[in-house]
Amino acid sequence: MLTQTLRASRSTIARVARQQASGMVAKRTFITPTAARRDLIQDLYVRELKAYKVPVVKATDAEGQVQKFTAPAAPKSPEEADIANELKSYEASAVEIEGQAEGGAAASQEFEWFEEEPEEEPHH
């Protein structure tokens, strides 16, 4: 089967190559620039360069394009905050000790122990 396929492809390739060779005539299709064409293009280019006028730049042209700079406000120093009142409120706050209830009395030693529920087995 493989040999039949190779024979068929060889014959097809040979037929296509013969058709292309018989219908194809070698021609020069690209244009070679001559001195007259080169001078004409160069003259047009130079004339356009000389005719170009640079637009005049005014001082007011950038007004709509650029934002005015404003310096940001200085941040407030933490030292300037109301430290005296914060210190008084800290001194007046009650001390919290672990294991004691509010007011300094010992908390009851009752602990609630929770039993972990067994994990459910995935349903099959």
PERAVEN-V647449 format. One record per residue. RES is the residue in one small letter. OMEGA is omega in degrees with one decimal (none if undefined). NEAR is the number of other C-alpha atoms within 10 Angstrom. D_LAST is the distance of its C-alpha to the last C-alpha in Angstrom with 1 decimal. Layout:
# PERAVEN-V647449
res = <RES RES>
omega = <OMEGA OMEGA>
near = <NEAR NEAR>
d_last = <D_LAST D_LAST>
This chain:
# PERAVEN-V647449
res = <m l t q t l r a s r s t i a r v a r q q a s g m v a k r t f i t p t a a r r d l i q d l y v r e l k a y k v p v v k a t d a e g q v q k f t a p a a p k s p e e a d i a n e l k s y e a s a v e i e g q a e g g a a a s q e f e w f e e e p e e e p h h>
omega = <179.9 -179.8 177.0 179.2 179.2 178.8 -179.2 -179.7 178.1 -178.5 178.6 179.8 179.8 179.8 179.9 179.6 178.5 -179.9 -179.1 -178.4 -177.5 -176.7 -174.4 177.0 -178.4 178.4 172.0 -175.2 -180.0 -177.1 176.9 -179.9 177.5 -179.0 -178.9 179.0 -179.2 179.7 -179.9 179.7 179.5 178.7 177.4 -178.9 -179.2 179.6 179.0 177.0 180.0 -178.2 -177.8 177.1 179.1 178.7 -178.3 179.7 178.6 178.9 -177.5 -177.8 -175.4 -174.5 -179.0 -174.5 -174.6 177.7 176.8 -179.5 172.4 -178.7 179.3 179.3 -179.5 179.7 -179.3 -178.8 178.2 179.5 -179.5 -180.0 -176.5 -175.1 -177.2 179.9 177.6 178.5 178.9 180.0 177.2 180.0 -178.2 -178.0 -179.3 179.3 179.5 178.5 -178.3 179.0 178.1 176.3 179.2 179.7 174.9 179.8 -180.0 -179.9 179.5 -174.7 179.6 176.2 176.2 178.2 179.7 176.3 178.3 178.0 179.2 -179.6 179.9 178.0 -179.6 178.9 -178.7 none>
near = <5 7 8 9 9 11 11 12 12 11 11 11 11 11 11 10 11 10 10 10 9 8 7 8 8 5 6 7 6 6 6 8 9 8 8 9 11 10 12 10 11 12 12 10 12 10 11 10 10 8 9 8 7 6 6 7 8 7 7 7 10 10 9 7 7 8 8 7 6 6 6 6 6 6 6 8 7 8 7 7 10 9 11 9 10 11 10 10 11 11 10 9 8 11 11 11 10 8 12 12 12 12 9 12 9 12 11 9 7 6 6 6 6 6 6 6 6 6 6 6 6 5 4 3>
d_last = <52.0 52.1 55.9 56.3 54.4 56.5 59.7 58.8 57.9 61.2 63.3 61.6 62.3 65.9 66.5 65.2 67.3 70.4 69.9 69.5 72.5 74.8 74.0 74.1 77.4 77.7 78.7 79.1 77.3 77.3 80.0 82.1 83.4 87.1 89.4 90.3 86.6 85.8 88.8 87.9 84.3 85.6 88.3 85.7 83.4 86.3 87.6 84.2 84.0 87.4 86.8 83.7 84.4 82.2 81.1 82.8 80.5 81.3 80.5 78.8 76.4 73.6 73.7 70.7 68.7 68.9 67.8 70.2 69.3 68.9 68.3 65.3 66.1 66.3 63.4 64.1 64.5 62.5 65.7 67.3 64.6 65.5 65.1 67.5 65.4 62.2 63.8 65.0 61.6 60.1 62.7 62.3 58.5 57.2 55.8 52.2 51.5 48.0 47.8 50.6 50.5 52.8 56.5 56.2 55.0 52.4 49.0 47.3 45.2 42.3 39.0 35.8 33.0 29.6 26.7 23.7 20.6 17.8 15.1 12.0 9.0 6.3 3.8 0.0>
